[in-house]
Amino acid sequence: MPGPTVGPTDDTSTAAAARPGTTPTIRQVGPGLAVIVALGGLTALGPLTTDLYLPGLPAIADDLVAKPAAVQLTLTFSMFGVAAGQLLFGPLSDRFGRRPPLLAGLVLYTLSSLVCVFAPNLTVLIVARFVQGAAGSAGLVIGRAISRDRFQGVALLRFLASIALISGLAPILAPIIGAQLMRFTSWRGTFGVLTALGLLLTLVSFGVLRETLPTETRDRGGVGAALRTMGRLLRNLPFLGLALTSSLAFGALFGYISGSSTVLQHVYHVSPQTYSLLFGLNSVAIVVMTQLNGRVLAPRFTQRSLMLGSLGATVAAGVALVLLTTVWDFGLAGFCPPLFVMMGSLGVLLPNTAAEALGLVEPQVAGTASALLGTGNFLCGAVVAPLSSLGGQPSAVLLAVVVLVCGVLATIAYLALCRPADK
């Protein structure tokens, strides 16, 4: 059954809306600042977990007497953990409500971060990173489900934009903070910061976030019912097309995240400080465009227009990168602007994809739908991440090809599968 245009904002009104024979009063009530900050912090947990410790990778290799390629597995397994965890926490939130699985995931995240602090060898660190990623995914997947419980359409985009304003600071600040932390502490201290952050978010979520999925509308099926729901969603061609579009766009993003450090520092010979500034500048692009999308563009243009425009910009950025790394050589001055354009286009593409996909499903399965979206994103990211360093050497050409191929495939997926969803 379709949800109301704007979801209720408290338990009482939500329950009333769910009772048969009751005509709910649909109100446009803005979320409180504390809720926006809490949900923004939960969605920021993923990029902070990924980016904060990256400056310490060489130190981890030295301290644990491991090869750099083996240490990279701590990043890969963390992303696999995020992908797998969403498949667990999404259906759990549809069955038991949003709060219990969210708080359980945050507690597990805090404990696994503490294990990372005291990891005696690389194997323990890799396992702890997998658990950390899986547990941290609870905030990501349930945060989106809470947003769907409360809003849809343009209201959902505006709410996601408010959250993105907080969470978008994470990729800007994480590498800078991580580099500064390495001046005063070891890589273990970085995981100590993540432990403290997990504890803080647990306490804030417990005190601020209220249950948004009433008991009457929860999915009471077991594992079999969850699998059937996933199968039904994946057979919905518009939803599948949006999920593939989102995943492939995320692949372009992770190709950039994983490859930009080595390419900029080893191919274009920038300093770690300059790299942090360039990384932050590109992150500003995605944050600014996310805000413009939710507050200016979405109320004036159709979602299809915004999707096609952002996909076109992503492909154009990929084409420019390939040409500027294979045909023309303008050095760093030619390499950076297309990356800035790509990041800005993703600031429009990713939130529109999520909002449109979640708008296709009933509120009681929003957690499962959110899990499928997030799992696809991080699986694609985990697969794409090592591609820009194939052959053992950093390559600007490979990074450019990854961005272009992901952009083209995302465009094909949207055009081929999402026509039934046009409005």
Secondary structure, DSSP 8 states (H G I E B T S, - for coil): ----SB--SSHHHHHHHHSTT-----------HHHHHHHHHHHHHHHHHHHTTGGGHHHHHHHTT--HHHHTHHHHHHHHHHHHHHHHHHHHHHHH-SHHHHHHHHHHHHHHHHHHHT--SHHHHHHHHHHHHHHHHHHHHHHHHHHHHHB-THHHHHHHHHHHHHHTHHHHHHHHHHHHHHHHS-HHHHHHHHHHHHHHHHHHHHHH----S-GGGS----HHHHHHHHHHHHHSHHHHHHHHHHHHHHHHHHHHHHHHHHIIIIIS---HHHHHHHHHHHHHHHHHHHHHIIIIITTTS-HHHHHHHHHHHHHHHHHHHHHHHHT---THHHHHHHHHHHHHHHHHHHHHHHHHHHHTS-GGGHHHHHHHHHHHHHHHHHHHGGGGGGGGS--HHHHHHHHHHHHHHHHHHHHHH-GGG--
